[in-house]
Every structure is written in structure tokens, then in C-alpha cells.
Amino acid sequence: MPGTVNQAHFDTIDPKKAGMDPDRLSRIDKLIEEDIRKGLIPGAVVMIARKGVLAHHKAFGVLDLSTREPMTRDTIFRVMSNTKVLISVAIMMLQEEGLLNIADPVSHFIPEFKVQEVISNTERMQTRPAETPLTIRHILTHQSGMPYTIVGDNPLKQRYIDQKAGHFNIFGYDETIGEYVRRIAALPRFNHPGVCFEYGWGPDILGRLIEIVSGQSLEEFFRERIYQPLGMVDSHFFLSPEDGRRFPSVYVTQAGGGLSLMESSEQSSFLKGPRKLFSGGAGVVSTTMDWLRLCQMILQTGRWESRRLLSRKSVESMCMNHIGSNYIGPGFRFWGDKFGLGFGIRTERGVHDDLESLGTLSFSGVYAPQFWIDPKEEMILLYFLQVFPHDFNFPRLNAHIKNAAFAAVI
């Protein structure tokens, strides 16, 4: 990764200084406006920075289709699974301090994970001991054997449902992350650790591990170690009523076209509910400006302004392939073809790669807030939505925006 920018300048928008074509950037605006007109999305915020200079930052559409309140550049989004990137950063910080190693078994810190069973017959609920201990690395690389979705209808799936385990929206539960992790630790795993890439909920376990190792709540750790140094002023686990005015509703696309309400902003667990469980898997809300600062720190190999949050070697490790000959599952190839410690990585041509450079990092959340970091071009693209595609076809929502953004590079 180059990381050549010494100081990022995000106060003003200057596409030419960023080395981007303003006329080509205007294509992005037209594409988003057309998607809104077609009823594919209610609104969006797009943000592009290159070489430490802000090239484009605009809001489109509305927060809610009924109130018609406009989307703004400081809209606070459910970043959902992008929270996992913060978990990766936190784990690497603790590894640098010698408090853990990503090769360590999780059971060293959370004893409930010492005995792990793997399902051998889903219908009869027969299990066998896991062939290898579950490690921190297994979870960071989604090779833990704990996927979000267990295919088919079977007793194992029903057991997870009954235990309210393995979901992305646990932040609404009336328990702490420690109570949740202890409760689900004994559930059988779907596969042995390290066997294959299965996108999963393990980072919630790492959220609790961070609390144990650091002696802080996950909320405190993120705030003191990441948000405050980066100036991420709008990033939180839960929202105040005042910030709720910048919070959009979530919509789901319909097979026949159009959108239907999935969750209104007023009824969201981020605003209402117990507000007790700090989910490391999908529990953070943030803005595009805040997330740009996090991405710029990664692009600059761990530096932000005069501070270093992570060493260059840690960031380099995060951005290299950690899944060997395994590949990211077909449903997640829009992140890349390989996976590091927190991101998908584009290492090959010909698989959902479009115009980004090889080495580009990407990740997203279930409601389609996605980011790309292209080290070769020193470019960051954020395209934040609050839409769930009914057919899980995320590229249909954002691939054209990504191509238009990279096509604007001079």
C-alpha cells in the first residue's frame, strides 16, 4: 500500500486537485437520480476522495418516503457489518500491545469456547468435536464455521432461531454482549474452523474478547482508541433523539419493482430499546465523513494527521490474503475474491472486478452501505444506502456507481 499522503484535506471539494474529471463525476449524480426515479432506492450519499483530497460529496433523495425529509451529507447510517472493520482495527491494536495474538484460541480469553462441537448430521443433531481450536484469526477471516445463514430447514437452524443466535440485529436484545456470548458459546458449529469461507457472526464474539482484554466496554474502546483520534464525531452504538432526526428508514426492494418499508427510523433499536448490547458484528451507526476518516487512516497505513493508530506492518497484514486457496463465497464476491483481516481484496481479474485496481479493499453492510479503498489510485469511494435487496443482489444497487467513480480518474 502506498500511503503517500501526509495530510488529508476534506474541508473543501476540489475534483481537479484530486485528479478527477468533474464532468465524469457528474455522471454519478445522474445515475443516482435515475435510480431514485425508478424506485430502486429512496436516497443515498456518495463520497469520493483521492490523494487526500475530497473530490465529490453529495446527498440525494429522502430519509423516509412518507415524510419526504431530504437526505443530507451528514445523514447517520446503520453501517451494519462495516462495524467488523472496527473490530479488526481494535484487535490489531491489542496485538501490537502484546495483549493477544490473532493465532490465539478464543478459549484463552473466553473459557466457554474451550469445548466446541461441529454438527455431523443436521437432521439427527449429531455432533463431533471440532478438529482444531477456534482462533481469533478464524473469526477475522470468516473461517470460524459460524455462518449467518444455515441453509435449509433442519433442527440445527431451528435451534439457532430458538436461542436467538447468529443474527445480525442482536443490538436490540435485552442483554449485554458478555451475556449473549456466554449464552451461545455451546451451540454446535456448522463447519470445522479453517475449512472454508462462510460469512458469519463471529465478530460479536471478538467484541466481547476486546472488552475482556482491554478492561473497557466495546463502546469505550471504540470511542477512546478509534473515534476520538480520528475525529469520528457521529459514530456510536446507539443514537440520541436529537441525532435521530438525521437517521433514515430502511427499505427492501420488491421482486416486481418498488420499495417497501422494512424499519422506520422512529422504531429502530438504535433509537429505542434496551440499548445494552454493543454488537461488534453490526451495531454501529456512522456518517460518510466519519467513515472516510477511518478509510483514509487505513490507506495511509495506520496514520491520521500526526498520530499513528496502527503500525504499517499491521495494516499491511490486514490487507493481504488470509484465506489461502479458499475464495470468498459467491454471494459476497462484490467485496473481492480473497479476504484479509476485515476486508475483501481484489486479487484477480474477471470476478465482479469492474474498474477498480487489483489490491482494492472493500466491505459493506446488509443495508448496502459500501466502501472501496484503492491503494494504487490512492482513492476512497463510499456509497451509502439503507436498502436491503430482496434477492441479495447488492451489485445491482452499486456496481454502476463504482464504475462511474473509477472512470472519473484522470
LOMARGU-705905 format. One line per field, with one value per residue: residue number from 1; y, x, z of N, C-alpha, C in turn. Coordinates in steps of 0.1 Angstrom, whole numbers, plus 5000, padded with zeros to 4 digits. Layout:
BEGIN
pos [NUM:...]
n_py [Y:...]
n_px [X:...]
n_pz [Z:...]
ca_py [Y:...]
ca_px [X:...]
ca_pz [Z:...]
c_py [Y:...]
c_px [X:...]
c_pz [Z:...]
This chain:
BEGIN
pos [1:2:3:4:5:6:7:8:9:10:11:12:13:14:15:16:17:18:19:20:21:22:23:24:25:26:27:28:29:30:31:32:33:34:35:36:37:38:39:40:41:42:43:44:45:46:47:48:49:50:51:52:53:54:55:56:57:58:59:60:61:62:63:64:65:66:67:68:69:70:71:72:73:74:75:76:77:78:79:80:81:82:83:84:85:86:87:88:89:90:91:92:93:94:95:96:97:98:99:100:101:102:103:104:105:106:107:108:109:110:111:112:113:114:115:116:117:118:119:120:121:122:123:124:125:126:127:128:129:130:131:132:133:134:135:136:137:138:139:140:141:142:143:144:145:146:147:148:149:150:151:152:153:154:155:156:157:158:159:160:161:162:163:164:165:166:167:168:169:170:171:172:173:174:175:176:177:178:179:180:181:182:183:184:185:186:187:188:189:190:191:192:193:194:195:196:197:198:199:200:201:202:203:204:205:206:207:208:209:210:211:212:213:214:215:216:217:218:219:220:221:222:223:224:225:226:227:228:229:230:231:232:233:234:235:236:237:238:239:240:241:242:243:244:245:246:247:248:249:250:251:252:253:254:255:256:257:258:259:260:261:262:263:264:265:266:267:268:269:270:271:272:273:274:275:276:277:278:279:280:281:282:283:284:285:286:287:288:289:290:291:292:293:294:295:296:297:298:299:300:301:302:303:304:305:306:307:308:309:310:311:312:313:314:315:316:317:318:319:320:321:322:323:324:325:326:327:328:329:330:331:332:333:334:335:336:337:338:339:340:341:342:343:344:345:346:347:348:349:350:351:352:353:354:355:356:357:358:359:360:361:362:363:364:365:366:367:368:369:370:371:372:373:374:375:376:377:378:379:380:381:382:383:384:385:386:387:388:389:390:391:392:393:394:395:396:397:398:399:400:401:402:403:404:405:406:407:408:409:410]
n_py [4988:5022:5047:5074:5100:5128:5145:5148:5165:5175:5195:5211:5207:5196:5185:5186:5190:5166:5150:5141:5140:5165:5165:5139:5129:5140:5122:5103:5115:5117:5090:5081:5098:5088:5061:5067:5078:5055:5041:5023:5030:5050:5071:5084:5088:5098:5097:5107:5105:5113:5109:5122:5143:5157:5149:5146:5149:5143:5144:5126:5123:5110:5107:5092:5078:5085:5108:5125:5138:5154:5136:5142:5153:5148:5127:5100:5067:5033:5014:4987:4956:4968:4975:4954:4960:4979:4962:4946:4965:4972:4947:4944:4966:4957:4934:4946:4957:4935:4921:4901:4876:4870:4844:4831:4808:4814:4805:4810:4834:4835:4812:4796:4787:4766:4739:4728:4718:4703:4701:4670:4656:4671:4666:4647:4659:4652:4654:4661:4664:4696:4698:4715:4741:4770:4801:4836:4846:4828:4839:4866:4862:4850:4822:4806:4787:4795:4806:4833:4824:4793:4768:4756:4739:4726:4708:4720:4747:4755:4754:4775:4796:4794:4800:4826:4833:4840:4860:4892:4914:4917:4938:4948:4932:4924:4923:4921:4921:4903:4886:4876:4862:4842:4828:4817:4802:4774:4763:4741:4741:4749:4741:4729:4749:4770:4756:4766:4796:4813:4836:4852:4856:4858:4881:4893:4878:4885:4911:4910:4897:4917:4935:4921:4918:4945:4957:4975:4987:4978:5000:5021:5015:5018:5045:5059:5049:5049:5065:5091:5098:5099:5118:5111:5120:5114:5087:5059:5034:5036:5059:5094:5111:5136:5132:5114:5127:5128:5103:5076:5057:5022:5003:4976:4961:4952:4922:4927:4953:4985:4997:4986:4994:4985:4990:5016:5048:5058:5036:5021:4999:5012:5037:5032:5009:4984:4992:4981:4961:4959:4954:4939:4929:4942:4967:4995:5030:5056:5083:5093:5110:5105:5078:5080:5091:5069:5051:5066:5066:5039:5037:5053:5037:5033:5058:5090:5123:5137:5115:5080:5053:5026:5003:5003:4977:4962:4971:4964:4936:4933:4938:4918:4885:4862:4838:4818:4792:4792:4808:4839:4835:4829:4847:4870:4881:4907:4921:4913:4887:4874:4874:4895:4908:4919:4930:4925:4915:4925:4904:4891:4893:4894:4885:4900:4924:4948:4982:4989:4988:4960:4948:4964:4972:4962:4965:4960:4965:4949:4966:4979:5000:5007:5006:5013:5010:5019:5013:5017:5038:5056:5062:5066:5054:5059:5047:5050:5035:5027:5002:4970:4945:4923:4900:4897:4909:4929:4941:4951:4974:4991:4987:5001:5027:5025:5019:5043:5061:5053:5056:5083:5090:5107]
n_px [5008:5006:5003:5011:5001:5005:4989:4955:4929:4898:4880:4872:4859:4875:4878:4895:4921:4922:4927:4906:4879:4856:4833:4829:4824:4799:4783:4777:4759:4737:4731:4724:4702:4685:4681:4667:4644:4634:4626:4643:4659:4655:4671:4705:4740:4770:4805:4837:4872:4905:4940:4942:4925:4892:4870:4843:4811:4780:4744:4714:4679:4656:4652:4631:4603:4577:4577:4593:4615:4646:4675:4707:4742:4753:4739:4731:4740:4730:4757:4760:4774:4798:4808:4824:4849:4859:4862:4883:4904:4906:4914:4939:4953:4954:4970:4994:5001:5008:4990:4974:4973:4966:4966:4959:4938:4903:4893:4912:4906:4879:4866:4843:4844:4861:4854:4843:4818:4810:4785:4775:4754:4727:4699:4696:4709:4735:4768:4803:4836:4853:4879:4900:4911:4891:4902:4913:4920:4905:4880:4882:4887:4864:4863:4853:4833:4809:4784:4762:4738:4722:4718:4687:4659:4661:4668:4691:4692:4668:4674:4692:4676:4657:4674:4679:4702:4731:4723:4721:4711:4713:4717:4694:4687:4678:4702:4737:4767:4784:4768:4753:4772:4782:4759:4755:4777:4779:4766:4763:4787:4787:4806:4841:4866:4885:4881:4866:4855:4829:4807:4801:4789:4808:4825:4810:4816:4843:4840:4833:4856:4875:4866:4872:4900:4909:4898:4878:4845:4831:4821:4834:4861:4861:4854:4875:4899:4896:4875:4878:4906:4905:4886:4860:4830:4803:4798:4786:4772:4745:4718:4711:4679:4680:4700:4686:4670:4685:4685:4678:4650:4647:4645:4632:4638:4614:4603:4588:4594:4599:4597:4594:4586:4610:4621:4612:4627:4620:4612:4634:4659:4682:4675:4654:4647:4665:4692:4717:4734:4764:4771:4796:4795:4775:4767:4771:4765:4770:4785:4792:4814:4827:4834:4850:4873:4882:4888:4907:4928:4935:4943:4965:4983:4979:4982:4970:4967:4989:4991:4997:4977:4978:5005:5025:5031:5010:4988:4995:4994:4966:4956:4964:4960:4944:4931:4942:4940:4913:4882:4863:4828:4804:4782:4793:4812:4814:4829:4854:4878:4895:4902:4911:4921:4895:4886:4873:4894:4906:4921:4923:4914:4883:4862:4836:4850:4852:4862:4880:4913:4937:4942:4925:4905:4875:4843:4810:4776:4745:4724:4734:4754:4785:4820:4851:4886:4912:4944:4963:4954:4952:4927:4894:4861:4829:4796:4767:4737:4704:4691:4677:4683:4660:4667:4693:4711:4734:4754:4737:4727:4749:4771:4773:4776:4801:4817:4814:4826:4853:4859:4861:4886:4916]
n_pz [5000:4991:5008:5007:5012:5032:5046:5049:5032:5037:5039:5018:4985:4957:4928:4906:4918:4931:4910:4893:4869:4866:4850:4843:4869:4873:4861:4879:4897:4880:4875:4901:4906:4887:4896:4919:4908:4894:4916:4929:4950:4980:4987:4989:4999:4985:4983:4975:4976:4967:4967:4992:4990:4989:4964:4957:4971:4979:4986:4980:4973:4998:5034:5043:5028:5034:5050:5035:5042:5034:5023:5037:5036:5061:5070:5092:5091:5094:5096:5098:5090:5084:5108:5116:5106:5124:5145:5136:5134:5162:5173:5161:5172:5199:5196:5188:5212:5226:5240:5230:5204:5171:5164:5187:5205:5210:5233:5252:5263:5266:5283:5279:5252:5250:5247:5217:5195:5164:5139:5126:5116:5105:5107:5126:5146:5154:5166:5165:5179:5174:5150:5152:5174:5178:5166:5170:5145:5128:5131:5123:5096:5087:5087:5106:5109:5116:5102:5092:5079:5079:5056:5044:5060:5092:5122:5135:5125:5135:5162:5165:5159:5180:5201:5196:5182:5161:5145:5127:5139:5167:5184:5195:5216:5250:5268:5277:5257:5267:5282:5260:5245:5262:5264:5239:5234:5235:5214:5186:5158:5123:5106:5107:5121:5099:5076:5054:5037:5052:5055:5086:5120:5140:5147:5167:5190:5192:5199:5226:5235:5231:5251:5274:5273:5271:5293:5291:5281:5249:5236:5249:5242:5214:5212:5226:5215:5187:5175:5187:5182:5154:5149:5146:5149:5148:5152:5167:5190:5197:5192:5200:5207:5194:5174:5160:5141:5119:5108:5087:5074:5067:5037:5017:4986:4961:4943:4921:4915:4929:4964:4998:5032:5056:5081:5102:5110:5135:5150:5153:5169:5174:5183:5200:5227:5247:5246:5254:5243:5228:5197:5179:5155:5139:5149:5148:5141:5117:5098:5063:5063:5087:5082:5060:5072:5087:5066:5053:5072:5071:5044:5046:5058:5086:5098:5109:5103:5126:5141:5149:5146:5140:5133:5103:5095:5107:5093:5067:5070:5075:5050:5033:5017:5037:5036:5022:4997:4997:4986:4987:4993:4967:4969:4979:4964:4954:4972:4967:4958:4975:5011:5038:5069:5078:5054:5020:4993:4961:4940:4916:4881:4864:4881:4892:4891:4877:4874:4894:4908:4910:4942:4955:4984:5000:5017:5032:5044:5055:5047:5026:5028:5014:5010:4992:4990:4971:4969:4949:4932:4952:4963:4977:4979:4989:4991:5004:5013:5025:5021:5016:4994:4980:4967:4974:4957:4957:4939:4919:4929:4933:4916:4891:4900:4912:4890:4875:4892:4893:4866:4864:4871:4864]
ca_py [5000:5034:5055:5086:5112:5132:5153:5147:5178:5171:5206:5216:5197:5201:5173:5187:5188:5152:5142:5135:5147:5169:5162:5124:5128:5144:5111:5096:5122:5113:5076:5080:5104:5078:5050:5072:5079:5042:5034:5013:5034:5062:5081:5079:5097:5093:5104:5102:5112:5108:5116:5130:5155:5154:5151:5146:5145:5147:5136:5125:5116:5113:5098:5084:5080:5091:5122:5132:5146:5151:5130:5152:5148:5143:5116:5090:5055:5020:5008:4973:4948:4975:4975:4944:4967:4985:4951:4942:4976:4971:4935:4946:4974:4949:4926:4954:4959:4922:4916:4889:4872:4866:4829:4826:4803:4823:4800:4816:4846:4832:4797:4788:4782:4755:4727:4731:4707:4706:4692:4659:4652:4682:4661:4640:4668:4645:4663:4656:4675:4704:4693:4725:4752:4783:4812:4849:4847:4822:4848:4877:4858:4843:4808:4801:4776:4801:4815:4839:4816:4779:4765:4746:4737:4715:4711:4729:4760:4759:4756:4788:4805:4794:4807:4840:4833:4840:4871:4904:4925:4914:4950:4951:4923:4930:4916:4926:4913:4892:4876:4869:4853:4831:4820:4810:4795:4759:4759:4734:4749:4743:4736:4730:4762:4770:4747:4773:4810:4814:4849:4849:4865:4856:4893:4896:4872:4893:4923:4906:4894:4931:4940:4913:4921:4959:4962:4986:4982:4980:5013:5029:5012:5024:5059:5064:5044:5050:5076:5104:5101:5102:5129:5105:5126:5109:5073:5054:5022:5039:5073:5103:5116:5147:5126:5106:5135:5125:5088:5072:5044:5011:4998:4964:4961:4942:4914:4933:4967:4994:4996:4986:4998:4974:4995:5031:5053:5060:5023:5013:4996:5022:5048:5027:4996:4983:5000:4974:4952:4966:4944:4941:4924:4950:4975:5009:5039:5065:5091:5091:5118:5097:5066:5084:5093:5056:5046:5073:5061:5026:5040:5059:5026:5034:5072:5100:5135:5135:5103:5067:5044:5012:5003:5000:4963:4957:4974:4955:4923:4933:4940:4907:4874:4853:4826:4808:4788:4794:4820:4844:4828:4835:4858:4881:4884:4921:4926:4909:4873:4869:4881:4898:4909:4929:4934:4917:4920:4921:4899:4885:4899:4885:4881:4912:4934:4961:4991:4991:4982:4949:4952:4972:4966:4966:4958:4966:4961:4943:4976:4984:5010:5000:5014:5008:5016:5015:5019:5021:5051:5064:5066:5060:5056:5055:5048:5046:5034:5020:4994:4956:4939:4911:4888:4898:4913:4941:4948:4958:4987:5000:4985:5012:5039:5022:5021:5057:5068:5050:5061:5097:5092:5113]
ca_px [5000:5015:5002:5020:4995:5009:4978:4942:4922:4885:4872:4867:4858:4883:4880:4907:4932:4922:4930:4894:4872:4843:4822:4826:4818:4785:4775:4773:4747:4726:4728:4717:4689:4677:4677:4656:4632:4629:4621:4652:4664:4649:4681:4719:4751:4782:4817:4850:4885:4917:4953:4940:4916:4878:4866:4829:4804:4766:4733:4703:4667:4650:4654:4619:4594:4564:4579:4599:4626:4657:4688:4718:4755:4756:4730:4737:4736:4734:4768:4758:4786:4811:4813:4835:4862:4864:4867:4897:4914:4908:4922:4953:4958:4957:4981:5006:5005:5012:4979:4968:4979:4954:4966:4954:4925:4894:4891:4922:4900:4865:4867:4831:4847:4871:4848:4835:4812:4806:4774:4778:4741:4718:4686:4696:4716:4747:4779:4816:4845:4860:4892:4910:4906:4887:4912:4909:4922:4894:4868:4885:4887:4852:4865:4850:4823:4797:4778:4749:4727:4724:4709:4676:4651:4666:4669:4702:4688:4657:4680:4698:4664:4652:4683:4682:4717:4736:4716:4729:4704:4713:4718:4682:4684:4679:4713:4749:4774:4790:4757:4749:4783:4782:4747:4755:4790:4778:4758:4772:4791:4783:4818:4853:4873:4896:4878:4861:4850:4815:4805:4794:4787:4819:4830:4803:4825:4855:4837:4834:4870:4882:4862:4879:4915:4912:4892:4868:4834:4835:4817:4845:4873:4859:4854:4887:4910:4894:4867:4883:4918:4902:4876:4847:4821:4790:4799:4781:4764:4731:4716:4703:4668:4684:4706:4676:4665:4694:4685:4669:4643:4653:4635:4635:4634:4604:4606:4581:4598:4595:4603:4585:4593:4615:4622:4612:4638:4615:4611:4647:4665:4693:4669:4645:4650:4673:4705:4726:4743:4773:4774:4808:4792:4767:4760:4775:4759:4781:4783:4802:4826:4834:4839:4861:4885:4887:4894:4920:4938:4939:4951:4978:4990:4978:4984:4960:4974:5002:4991:4997:4968:4983:5017:5024:5031:4997:4979:4999:4988:4952:4953:4968:4951:4945:4923:4949:4934:4898:4877:4851:4817:4798:4773:4800:4823:4814:4839:4867:4879:4901:4898:4922:4916:4885:4881:4876:4906:4905:4934:4922:4905:4872:4851:4830:4861:4849:4873:4890:4927:4940:4946:4914:4898:4861:4834:4797:4767:4733:4716:4741:4765:4797:4832:4862:4898:4921:4957:4971:4950:4950:4913:4884:4848:4818:4783:4759:4723:4697:4682:4680:4679:4653:4674:4707:4719:4740:4760:4728:4725:4760:4782:4773:4782:4815:4824:4814:4835:4867:4860:4864:4901:4923]
ca_pz [5000:4991:5020:5005:5016:5046:5053:5041:5032:5035:5042:5006:4974:4946:4920:4898:4926:4934:4898:4888:4859:4871:4841:4845:4882:4872:4857:4892:4901:4871:4878:4914:4905:4879:4905:4928:4899:4891:4928:4933:4963:4984:4988:4990:5000:4978:4987:4968:4979:4961:4971:5003:4986:4986:4951:4954:4983:4976:4991:4971:4977:5011:5045:5045:5017:5038:5055:5024:5047:5025:5027:5038:5036:5074:5074:5101:5086:5100:5088:5099:5091:5084:5122:5117:5103:5136:5154:5131:5139:5176:5175:5157:5182:5211:5192:5188:5226:5232:5248:5223:5191:5163:5164:5199:5206:5216:5247:5262:5268:5269:5286:5273:5239:5251:5241:5206:5187:5150:5135:5116:5109:5109:5110:5139:5156:5158:5166:5168:5184:5164:5147:5156:5183:5172:5169:5166:5130:5121:5131:5115:5082:5084:5086:5120:5109:5122:5092:5095:5074:5077:5045:5046:5073:5099:5137:5139:5122:5145:5175:5165:5159:5193:5210:5191:5179:5148:5137:5126:5146:5181:5192:5201:5227:5264:5275:5273:5247:5275:5284:5248:5241:5271:5262:5226:5232:5234:5202:5176:5147:5111:5100:5115:5119:5089:5064:5042:5040:5054:5062:5098:5131:5150:5153:5180:5200:5193:5206:5240:5238:5233:5264:5284:5272:5274:5305:5288:5273:5235:5233:5254:5234:5201:5214:5231:5207:5173:5171:5191:5175:5140:5148:5141:5159:5146:5152:5180:5190:5198:5189:5209:5200:5185:5162:5153:5130:5107:5107:5077:5074:5058:5027:5010:4972:4958:4931:4909:4915:4940:4977:5009:5044:5064:5095:5103:5119:5148:5157:5153:5181:5176:5190:5211:5231:5258:5244:5263:5237:5219:5187:5171:5141:5130:5158:5148:5131:5113:5086:5053:5066:5097:5077:5052:5080:5090:5054:5050:5081:5065:5032:5050:5066:5100:5102:5107:5107:5132:5150:5143:5153:5138:5126:5089:5093:5110:5082:5056:5073:5073:5036:5025:5017:5049:5035:5014:4985:4997:4980:4992:4988:4955:4973:4985:4955:4952:4980:4962:4956:4987:5023:5047:5083:5078:5041:5008:4985:4947:4936:4903:4872:4858:4890:4897:4894:4871:4870:4904:4907:4918:4956:4961:4995:5001:5026:5032:5054:5049:5041:5014:5028:5010:5007:4984:4991:4960:4972:4937:4929:4965:4961:4985:4974:4998:4986:5015:5012:5036:5013:5016:4981:4983:4961:4978:4945:4960:4928:4911:4936:4934:4906:4881:4907:4914:4877:4871:4900:4888:4853:4865:4875:4852]
c_py [5012:5042:5068:5099:5116:5138:5152:5161:5175:5183:5212:5205:5203:5189:5174:5184:5173:5143:5135:5145:5152:5165:5147:5122:5131:5132:5103:5102:5118:5099:5074:5086:5095:5066:5054:5073:5066:5035:5023:5017:5047:5074:5075:5091:5091:5102:5098:5111:5105:5116:5126:5142:5150:5158:5152:5142:5151:5138:5137:5119:5120:5103:5088:5088:5086:5105:5131:5141:5143:5144:5142:5145:5143:5133:5105:5076:5043:5014:4993:4966:4955:4977:4965:4950:4973:4974:4947:4952:4974:4958:4937:4956:4966:4939:4933:4956:4946:4916:4904:4887:4867:4850:4823:4819:4813:4818:4805:4828:4844:4817:4789:4782:4771:4743:4731:4719:4712:4696:4682:4654:4662:4677:4655:4648:4660:4654:4655:4667:4683:4699:4702:4736:4764:4794:4825:4851:4840:4831:4860:4874:4851:4828:4801:4789:4781:4810:4821:4830:4801:4774:4754:4747:4725:4718:4721:4744:4764:4761:4770:4798:4806:4801:4821:4842:4834:4850:4883:4916:4923:4926:4954:4942:4930:4922:4923:4917:4901:4882:4869:4859:4841:4822:4812:4801:4780:4754:4752:4743:4741:4736:4737:4743:4760:4762:4756:4787:4809:4827:4848:4860:4864:4869:4898:4890:4880:4906:4921:4903:4907:4937:4934:4917:4935:4964:4973:4980:4985:4994:5023:5028:5019:5039:5065:5061:5047:5063:5090:5108:5105:5113:5123:5109:5121:5094:5068:5040:5025:5055:5081:5107:5127:5142:5118:5114:5133:5111:5083:5059:5035:5005:4985:4965:4949:4935:4921:4948:4974:4990:4994:4988:4985:4978:5010:5036:5054:5047:5015:5011:5006:5034:5044:5013:4996:4991:4994:4966:4959:4955:4947:4936:4934:4962:4990:5017:5050:5073:5088:5098:5110:5085:5068:5086:5079:5050:5053:5068:5047:5028:5045:5049:5028:5048:5080:5113:5132:5122:5090:5058:5029:5013:4999:4985:4957:4959:4966:4941:4922:4933:4929:4895:4865:4841:4816:4805:4789:4807:4826:4838:4836:4847:4870:4885:4899:4928:4924:4893:4866:4878:4883:4898:4920:4934:4923:4923:4915:4917:4893:4893:4889:4881:4894:4923:4947:4970:4994:4984:4969:4954:4961:4964:4971:4958:4966:4960:4956:4953:4984:4997:5003:5010:5006:5016:5011:5021:5024:5035:5061:5070:5059:5064:5051:5057:5042:5047:5028:5011:4979:4950:4925:4898:4888:4902:4927:4948:4956:4972:4996:4998:4996:5025:5037:5025:5035:5065:5065:5055:5076:5100:5097:5105]
c_px [5009:5015:5011:5014:4999:4998:4966:4935:4907:4875:4866:4867:4865:4887:4893:4920:4934:4926:4918:4886:4859:4831:4819:4820:4803:4777:4770:4760:4735:4721:4720:4703:4679:4672:4666:4643:4625:4623:4630:4658:4657:4658:4695:4728:4763:4793:4829:4861:4896:4929:4951:4931:4902:4874:4851:4822:4790:4756:4722:4691:4663:4654:4643:4609:4581:4566:4585:4610:4639:4669:4698:4732:4759:4746:4737:4731:4738:4745:4768:4772:4799:4816:4825:4849:4868:4869:4881:4907:4917:4917:4937:4960:4963:4969:4994:5011:5009:5002:4972:4976:4967:4955:4961:4940:4916:4892:4901:4916:4886:4864:4855:4834:4857:4866:4839:4831:4808:4795:4779:4766:4731:4704:4685:4703:4728:4759:4792:4825:4851:4874:4903:4904:4902:4896:4906:4909:4910:4882:4870:4884:4874:4854:4863:4840:4810:4790:4765:4737:4730:4713:4699:4669:4656:4667:4680:4698:4677:4663:4686:4687:4659:4661:4686:4696:4720:4729:4724:4723:4703:4714:4705:4678:4686:4689:4726:4756:4780:4780:4753:4760:4783:4770:4748:4768:4789:4771:4768:4775:4788:4794:4830:4860:4884:4893:4874:4857:4835:4812:4796:4795:4797:4824:4822:4811:4837:4852:4838:4849:4878:4878:4871:4894:4918:4907:4882:4856:4838:4831:4829:4858:4872:4860:4868:4899:4909:4887:4873:4896:4915:4892:4863:4836:4807:4789:4796:4775:4749:4730:4708:4690:4671:4691:4697:4669:4673:4694:4675:4661:4650:4642:4641:4630:4623:4607:4599:4584:4593:4601:4592:4593:4597:4616:4622:4623:4633:4614:4624:4652:4677:4688:4661:4650:4660:4686:4716:4737:4751:4778:4786:4806:4784:4760:4763:4767:4770:4777:4794:4815:4834:4841:4851:4874:4891:4894:4907:4931:4944:4948:4964:4986:4990:4979:4972:4966:4987:5003:4991:4988:4973:4996:5015:5024:5017:4987:4982:4993:4973:4948:4959:4959:4954:4937:4929:4942:4919:4895:4865:4839:4810:4789:4779:4812:4824:4824:4853:4867:4886:4898:4910:4917:4907:4879:4882:4887:4904:4919:4934:4912:4894:4862:4846:4840:4858:4861:4883:4903:4927:4946:4936:4908:4884:4853:4821:4789:4754:4724:4723:4749:4778:4808:4842:4874:4908:4935:4965:4967:4949:4936:4904:4870:4838:4805:4773:4744:4717:4686:4686:4675:4672:4660:4689:4716:4724:4746:4750:4725:4737:4771:4784:4779:4797:4823:4824:4824:4850:4869:4863:4879:4908:4937]
c_pz [5000:5003:5019:5010:5030:5054:5044:5042:5027:5037:5030:4995:4962:4937:4911:4905:4930:4922:4893:4879:4864:4863:4842:4859:4882:4867:4869:4896:4893:4873:4891:4913:4897:4887:4914:4920:4896:4904:4933:4947:4967:4984:4990:4993:4993:4982:4981:4972:4972:4964:4982:5001:4983:4972:4948:4968:4982:4983:4981:4978:4991:5021:5047:5034:5021:5043:5044:5030:5038:5031:5027:5039:5050:5079:5082:5096:5095:5091:5088:5100:5089:5098:5124:5114:5116:5146:5149:5136:5154:5180:5172:5167:5195:5208:5192:5202:5233:5241:5243:5210:5183:5161:5176:5199:5214:5231:5257:5269:5273:5271:5280:5259:5239:5244:5230:5198:5174:5146:5125:5109:5114:5113:5123:5150:5162:5157:5168:5172:5172:5162:5151:5165:5174:5176:5165:5151:5123:5120:5122:5100:5078:5080:5099:5120:5115:5113:5097:5091:5073:5067:5049:5059:5080:5114:5141:5136:5132:5159:5176:5166:5174:5203:5206:5189:5165:5139:5136:5134:5161:5190:5198:5213:5240:5272:5270:5263:5255:5278:5272:5244:5249:5268:5249:5224:5229:5222:5192:5164:5134:5104:5109:5112:5108:5077:5052:5047:5040:5062:5074:5109:5142:5155:5165:5192:5202:5200:5221:5244:5239:5246:5275:5284:5276:5287:5303:5281:5258:5230:5238:5246:5221:5202:5217:5221:5192:5170:5175:5184:5160:5138:5142:5151:5159:5146:5166:5179:5190:5196:5199:5200:5190:5172:5154:5141:5117:5103:5097:5080:5065:5050:5021:4996:4970:4944:4919:4908:4927:4954:4988:5022:5052:5079:5095:5112:5133:5156:5158:5167:5184:5183:5202:5215:5243:5258:5253:5255:5226:5209:5179:5157:5133:5138:5157:5137:5129:5101:5076:5057:5077:5091:5067:5060:5084:5078:5051:5059:5076:5053:5035:5059:5081:5106:5100:5112:5114:5141:5142:5151:5152:5131:5111:5087:5097:5098:5069:5058:5071:5059:5027:5027:5030:5048:5025:5000:4985:4990:4988:4986:4977:4958:4977:4976:4951:4961:4974:4960:4968:4999:5032:5061:5084:5065:5031:5000:4971:4943:4922:4894:4868:4868:4897:4899:4888:4869:4882:4902:4914:4932:4962:4973:4995:5011:5026:5043:5047:5043:5031:5016:5025:5007:4999:4987:4981:4963:4960:4933:4940:4965:4971:4980:4985:4991:4996:5012:5024:5029:5014:5003:4984:4978:4964:4967:4948:4948:4919:4916:4934:4923:4896:4888:4909:4900:4872:4879:4895:4874:4853:4869:4862:4851]
